[in-house]
Amino acid sequence: MRTPRARALIIEDNFLLVEALIDTLDILGYDVAATAATVEQAVDAAQRVQCELALVDLDLRGKVAWPAVDILRHRGIRTILTTATGACDMPPGFRGTLVEKPFDIGMLRRAIDAHPLHVA
């Protein structure tokens, strides 16, 4: 019997990066539950997708994805920001995990490993 894998949500507007993240997450042991490329899609996915991890690019086609991040964090879903926006541009009080672009699989693995996930 196959052990269940954790599920991830990718919120990213760069199609090529989405494809790379799908492959990377597979290597790291995650199934991708859904992807979203706009803030509207991200908010919808954040509300309905069952997952343990979300990778979120903050700048989605010129709009900021904070509404989706707020929903994910409220739901208790581990959220990692994968953005070119530096930590200095984060709102006051934000204490999330940030992986700055460009990043590699090692950087992403360290961010995920810093906060282990449990699959039921």
N, C-alpha and C positions, 0 to 999 in steps of 0.2 A: 504494500500500500504506500502511495506517495505521501510524504509529509507535506502539509499545507505550507505554502509560501506566503510571505507578507505581500500585501498589495500596495501599489503606489499610484499616486495621481501626479501627472506632469502638467504644469501650467507654464507654457512657453510658446512664444509666437514665431520662433525660428524653426521651420520645418526640419531642416537638416540637424539642428541640435536635438529636436524631439526624437528623431530616428536614432541618433547617437545615444541619447539618454535611455531609450528603450533597451538597446543592446547592453549598455552599461549596467542598468538595473537588473537585467537578466543574469549577468555575470555575478552581481552582488546578491542574487537570490530573491529578487522581487518580480512579481508579475505586475504589469501595468494595467490598472483598472480602467483608466480613462486619461484623455488628454484634453486640454483646453488652450485656445489661442487668443481669446479676447477676455476682457474683464467680465463681460456678461456671461460667457461660457464658464469662466472660472468660478464665478459666484454660484451658478447653477451646479457645477460639479462639486464645489465645496459643500453645498447643502445636501447632495444626494448620494455621492459616491462613497462606498464603504472601502476604506483603506486605512493603513497604519502609518503611511508616510506620504507627504506631499512635497514636491520640488516646485518652487514658485519663482518665476522671473517677475520682478516687480513692474517692469515697464513693458506693457502689452500694447503694442501699436500706439504708443504715445499716451496711454492711460495707465494710472497706477493701480496695482492689484491689491491694495490694502483691504478692501472689503472682503475679498476671498480669504486673505490671510486671517482676518479677524474671525471669520466663520470657522475656518479650520482649527484655529487655536481654541475657540469656544467649544468645539466638539472634541477636543483633546487629541487631535491628530498631529503627530510630529511633523513640523513644518521646517523645511530648510529653504532659505532664499538663495537662489542661484542667479545672481544678478551682477551687472557691471557697476551698479550703484554702490558706492563705497559706504562703509559703516557711518561715516560722518553725515550721510543723507538720510539716516534712519530717524523716525520720529522719537522724541524724548520718551524714555521708559521702555523702549523696545529691547527685549532681552532674548531674541531668537538667534538661531544659527544662521550664519551668512557664509556662503561659499562664493567668492568673487570670481567672475569670468575674466579670462579663460581659466578653467579648472580642468583637472585630470581625474581619472578614476581613483587615484590614491587620496586626493583631497576630498572627494565625495565620500569615499569609504570612511575616512577619519571623522567626517562630520556625522555620518550615520552611526558609526561605532561609539561616538562620544555619548550617544543617547540610545542604548539598545532598545529594540522593539520586541514585543512578545506576540506571537501568533497563537490564537486560541485553538 
